[in-house]
Amino acid sequence: MIVVGWDNGLPNNRTGAGYGIRIAREDRDTHFQRGWSSVVIKLEGENEVEVSLSDSFWRGCTELRSFLGNISLLGREVTRLA
């Protein structure tokens, strides 16, 4: 699955709030289950981080949000979400 970086227009570079990764709707529908309340993100060389799935994730805002305080994606190419 290919993902892209996302920000809410007012991201906080110090805390990572306002950043995330956007999932294509087709990938969301194929790889995520509505019954899940969260997913675990694991990027190469980083610790796993649990990210909550909001109700808006299923309505059209397909971003995994505000977990970057624990994972540094700034200046990094991210192309796979496993």
Secondary structure, DSSP 8 states (H G I E B T S, - for coil): ---EEEE-SS--TTT-TTEEEE--HHHHHHH--TT-SEEEE--TTS--EEEE--HHHHHT--EEES-TTSS--TT-------
